[in-house]
Amino acid sequence: MITIPTISQLYTDIIADLEAEFSVTIPTVGPSFLRAMATVQAGKLYLYYLAIGKLQKNIFADTADSESIGGTLERFGRVKLGRNPFPSTAGSYTVQVTGSIGATIPASTTFKSNDDSLHPGILFVLDVAYVLVATTDTITLRCLTPGLEGQLSIADKITVTAPVPLVDAEASVTVELIEPIAAEDIEDYRRKVLDAFRLEPQGGAGSDYRIWASDAQGVEQSYPYATTGAANEVDLYVEATLVDSIDGEGTPSAAILTAVEDAIEDPTVDRPSRKPLAVFAVNYLPITVKQIEINIAGFVGITASIQTAIFNAIEAELATVRPFVSSIDILADKNDIFDVNKIIALILEANPGSTFGTVTLEVDTVPVSTFQFLNGDIPHLDAITYV
């Protein structure tokens, strides 16, 4: 891409061109029309450079600008994926209330989560009026705050915002009916758009399953493989985004796995199944998180800032270590092995000149010198211990 010069650089170049063209030295003090003109021309040229740079940046999805749903990246996504980035979705909860039999809770009654709940001060609404049929009954409330910011935990307390006759003010969450999901990260959306351009649909190849799975909200990545020992079966391992995972480490919820299944097989009448006719079954499986523990002996001059730098470097590297799917991934990008030598290189990169002794690696508490992540194995950095 072009390097956009500064206004000062453009001004200097224009002055140099004028002095060379007319064999004069333009004075720096006193009235000087040519210097004023050079300043104006430099400003105009700078605007041209900005326009050309923006155009060049937006000719393809890898660098295209995102502007809510009106940017060039979203335009690429609408063309190739057929959708904008997923917005955040609101949760829905079954709530236990107490009161007199026959008491009516009107539609649009709102409740607010208590201060000791997972997210205090969040409003929830009853969409349809409900008449209590027991002194302890349940109603369904919809969260008015979309995304994880409005999520509640089971047993959290909420309080009605305006008194309801014959109904106690406080209620308790018993079931999360609809799981709230965070808005799709724009860089995740960009990667899915690039995958859609890069991967060629082949009527049931691994690339198809990856593209189809990306239609489900909350999916970070998917890893399809032929099922070992079974004919015409596919094991599809699904990795969730960290914010939407049930453990903060990428493990998808049952709702996300169901959404992936719907995106591929969709039993509704408005869209036919995408599953190839020759495939008898698709097994929708969560990824398996492998806990990584590293021990570093005899580190000379270790400080808290050095520990943080090393942890961040190794964590960033592990975020790129993923199972290799030969039917989809490029061999040059293969990065499914993590070993002691890579750890040492990352330490030296994070803190050049480090002096330390033996480095050991454990995967799920098992000591190894190298480990290959296969199928649905996903690494997660649990701890780095200095001994």
N, C-alpha and C positions, 0 to 999 in steps of 0.2 A: 504494500500500500504506500501511497505517497506520504512524505513527511511534510506536514503543514508548517511553513516558516512563520516566524513571529512578525508582527508589524514592524518592529525595529529592524529585523533582517531585510525585509522588503524595502523599507525606506533607505537603508544603507546601499542596497543593490541599485536602486533607482538613481540615487545621487552619484554612485560610481559610474553608471552608464551615461548620465548626462555630462559628467566631467570628461569622460573619455570621448564622447561624441563631439563635444565642442572645444576640447582642449583647453578647459578653464578650470579654475579652482573656485567652487562656489563658497562664498564667505559664510562663516558660522555665526557671525554677529551682524547686527544691523538688518535693514530690510532685505529680504531675499525671496523673490517670487518663486524661484525654482525650488527652494527648500519647502515652501508652503505647498506647491504643487506636488512635490514628491511625497509629502505627508498624506495628502488627499488620495493620491494614486495608490499608496501603500495600503491605506484602509480599504479601498475598493478591491484591490487584488486579494487582500486577506479574506474578504467576504466570498470571493470566487473560490479560493482554496477551500474554505469551509464547506461550501456547497458541493464541490467536487469530492471532498473527503467523505461527506455524509452519503453521497450517492454511491461511492465506491464501497463504503462500509455496509450498505444495504442491498448490494447486488446478490448476496446469498445469506442463508440462515445462520451460518456460524458466527457472523459478526453483526447481524441485523439488529436494529434498535427495537426495544419493546416499550410501548406506550399504552399501558392498560390493555385494551383490546383493539387499539387503533394503530399499533406499530407495524413495521414491516415484518417483524418476526411472527406476529399473530396472523398476518396475511399469509405468510408461508404455511403456517399451521393450519389455517382454514382450507388452504388449497390441498395440502398433503394429508393432514390428519382428519380434516373435516370438522375441526372444533377449535375453540379458543382455550386458553389455559383453564383448568378446572377452578371454579370459585370455591371458597370454603362452604361447607354445608353444616346446618344446625342439627343438634341432637334432639332426641325425643325421649321422654322418661315416663315410666309408670311411677306414680306417687301415691303413697298411702295417706289417707285423710281420715279423720274421726269426726263424728257429729251425730245428729239425730236422724233416724230413718225418715225418709221423705224430704229432708232438707235439699234445697236446690242450689247448686253452684252455677251461677250464670255463665254463659259463653263470654269470652274475652276477659274473664277474671285472671288477674296476673299475680304471680308469686315472685318473691325475691329470695335468692339464696342467702343463707345466714353467714355471719362473719367467719365462722369456723369451718365453712364448707371448702371444697377444693378451689372454687373460684367464687369469692364473695360478691354480692351486689349484682348478680346476673338475673335478668327478668325472664320469666317463663309464663306462657299463656295457655289457657284452656280454650280450645277452638270450638267445642260443642258443649252446650249446657249438660250438666249431669245431675241426676237425682240419686241420692244415697239410698242403697237398698240394704245396708247394714251399718251398724254404728262404726265399724272399721271397714272402710271401702277403699277402692283405688280409682284414680283418674289418670288420664294421659295428658302430659303437658309438653308443649313445644318450646324450645329455647329460642329467644329472640336475638341471641348473639351467635352468629355462625362461627364455625371453626372450633378449635380446641380451647379458645378463651372462654367458652361457655360450658365446658364439660363439667359434670358433677360425678362424684363417687357414690357408690351404693351406701345408703344410710345417711347421706348428707341431709341436712335440714333446710327447708325453705319456708317462708312465711308469706301469707297472703298480704297484698298491699292495701287492701280495703276490706273491712269486716264483712263476712258473709254470715247471715243469720243461721244459728243452730249448727255452725261448722267451726271446729277449732282452727285457730289461726295458723298453727304450725303443722307442717306435713313432712313426710320422710320419703326419700328416693328409694325405691325397691328394685327397679329394673331399668337398664339402659336399652330402650327399644331400638333407637336408631343411633348409631355411633357417629359423633361429629367428626368431620375430616377437615384438615387444614387446606388452605388454598394451595394449588400446585406451584411449586417453586419455579421461577421463570427459567432458570438454567436447566432444571429437569425437563421442562417443556421444550427448550431448545434442543436438548439431546434427543428427545423423542422425535422431533421434527427431522433432525439430521438422520436418525435411524430410518425414518420412513423414506427418505431420499436414497439412503445408502443400501438398504436391504431390499432385495428383489423378491416380491411375493411369488411363491412357487406351488401354491395349492396344498400346503400341509408341511412344508419344510420348517426348520427351526426358526427362520426369520419371520414366518407368518405368525407363529405363536407369540414371539416377542412383540411384534407390532400390535397384534390383537390385545395382548395383556396390557399394553400401554393405554388402552381405552378405559381401563378401570382406574378410578381415582384412588390415590394413595399408594400406587405401585411405583417403586423406584426402578426395579429391573426384574427381569425374569430369565430363567435358564431352562430351556426345554431339552430333554434327552429321550431317546428311545428307551422304554422300560426294559431292564435286563431280564432275560428269561421269559419274556412275553411277546407274542406277536401282535402287531397293530395296537400297541399301547404307548402312551406318551407320559412321561413324568415331567410335570411343569413346576419347577421350584420358583416361588414368588418371594421377592424381597420388597418390603414396604419402605417408604420414606421414614427417616428416623422419627419425625414428629408424629407420624400416624401409626408407628409400630407399637405393639403392646408392651415392649420392654425397653424402648429407646435405643434398640440395637439392630432394628431391621426386621424383626419377626412380625409377619402380618397377622391381623386379626381374622377371625372367621368371616367377618363381614367383607373384608377385602378379598379373601379367597373366593367368596361367593360372587363378588362383583367381577372378578376375573373369569370365573366360570360363565357368568351371564354374558360377558363380552365375547366369549368364544362360542358358547352353545346357545345362549339366549332362548329360553323356552317360550318366550312371548310370541304373539302372532304378528307383531309389527316388524320383525326382522328375522329372516331365516338363519339357521345355525351356520356358523362358519366352519365347524369341525368337518374335516375331510371325510368322505364316505367310507374310506378304507380303514379309518381309525375307529376301533371298537370302544376305547375308553381313554379319557385324559384324566390323569391323577393330579389334582391340584394340591400341591404340597408347600408347606412353609419352609423357608431356608433354615439351615441349622447353624446357629451362632457358635463359633469356636472361640473360646476365651484364650487370649494371648497373655502370657505372663513372662516377663523378661527380668533376669537377674544380672546385674553388672557389678563385678568385684573390683575393689581397689581403685575406684575412680579418684584421681588426684585433684584436689581443689574443687570439689563439687559444691555448687551453690543452688539455691532455690531457682534462680533465673536459668541456670544451665539445665537443671532438671526439667523445667517447663519447656525449654527450647527442644530438648531431646524428645520429650513426650509428644509434643506437637508434631515434630518431624516424623516420628514413627507412626503416629496416629494418621497423619495425612497420607503416608505411603500405604498403610493398611486399607485406607478408604478406596484405593485403586486396585487392590489385590482381589480378584474375583475369579470364579470358575470359568474355564475356557470352554466355549461351545463351538466346536469345529465347524458346524454347519452355518454359523453366523459370524463369528469373530475373525478378525484378520490375524494371521499368524504373527505378524510383526508387532501386534499389540498384546500378545499373550503375556499375562502377568498373574499367574495363579500359584506361584511358589514364593514362600517366605522362609528365609533361613538366617543363620547366625551371621554370615558374611554380609548380608544386606543390612542387618542391624548395626554392625560395626561401621559400615559405610555411612549410614544415616547419622550415627553419633558424631563422626568426624565432620560430616557436612554441617550439622547443627552447631557444633562447637569445634572449629578447626584447632588442631594441636592437642586434642584431649589425650590424656594418659590414663589407661585403665587396664585391668587384668582380664580375667575370663568372663565371657558373656555366654549365658545359657538361655535357652528358649524352651518354654513349656506351652503345649497346646492342650487345653482341657486337662491341666495338671500332669500331662504326660511329657517327660523330657524328650526333646527331639533336636536334631541339628538342622533339619530342613523339613518343611511340610508343604504338601501340594493340596490346594483346596479344589475339591472335585464336587460335581453335582451341585447340591445346594449348600455347600459349606461356605460360610462367610466369616471372616476374622473380625474380632473386636478386641481392642487393647484394654485389658483389665487392669494391669499394674506393671510398673517398672520399679524394681527393688534394688537399692544400692547396698551392697554387703562388703 
